[in-house]
Amino acid sequence: MSDCYWDADLERPLRTREGRRLRTLRDAYEFVGTRSACPGHPLVKTTLGALATAAQSGAPLDLRRAVERTVRLMRANHWGWG
């Protein structure tokens, strides 16, 4: 497997509280990775894992799962609204 889908567009941009729009898997991964005060937290780890899996596979189901997990994490931490 290769990581060739990092620049794949999300179904819809995810909006952060600061007004930034996360448009690709890479944007979402970097945002979660830098915003997380506790990178070892299970929700953070599963979100980053889902984003990495989607980047490796490029499968629509993996992409949808990664977006859902990212939105859930963003809402739980008040980082944005997806």
CORMOVEN-V78285 format. One record per residue. N is the residue number from 1. OMEGA is omega in whole degrees, -180 to 180 (none if undefined). D_FIRST is the distance of its C-alpha to the first C-alpha in Angstrom with 1 decimal. Layout:
n: <N/N>
omega: <OMEGA/OMEGA>
d_first: <D_FIRST/D_FIRST>
//
This chain:
n: <1/2/3/4/5/6/7/8/9/10/11/12/13/14/15/16/17/18/19/20/21/22/23/24/25/26/27/28/29/30/31/32/33/34/35/36/37/38/39/40/41/42/43/44/45/46/47/48/49/50/51/52/53/54/55/56/57/58/59/60/61/62/63/64/65/66/67/68/69/70/71/72/73/74/75/76/77/78/79/80/81/82>
omega: <177/180/-173/-177/-180/-179/177/179/173/180/176/179/177/-175/178/179/-179/179/177/177/177/-173/-177/175/180/178/-178/-179/-179/179/-179/-179/-179/-178/-174/176/-178/-175/179/-180/-177/-180/177/-180/-180/178/178/177/179/178/179/178/179/179/180/-173/-175/-178/-180/180/178/178/179/179/180/179/180/180/179/179/179/180/180/180/-179/-178/-180/179/-177/-172/179/none>
d_first: <0.0/3.8/6.8/8.7/10.7/12.8/15.7/15.6/19.2/20.2/22.4/25.3/25.7/26.4/29.7/30.4/34.0/34.5/33.8/30.4/28.0/24.3/22.8/19.0/16.3/16.9/20.6/20.4/18.2/20.6/23.6/22.9/22.1/25.3/27.6/27.0/30.0/28.5/24.8/24.9/26.3/24.4/24.3/22.9/20.2/19.2/19.3/17.1/14.6/14.8/14.3/11.2/9.8/11.1/9.7/6.0/7.1/10.2/12.2/15.9/16.5/14.0/15.5/19.0/18.5/17.4/20.5/22.8/22.0/22.4/25.7/26.9/26.4/28.0/31.0/31.5/31.8/33.7/31.2/31.3/31.4/28.2>
//
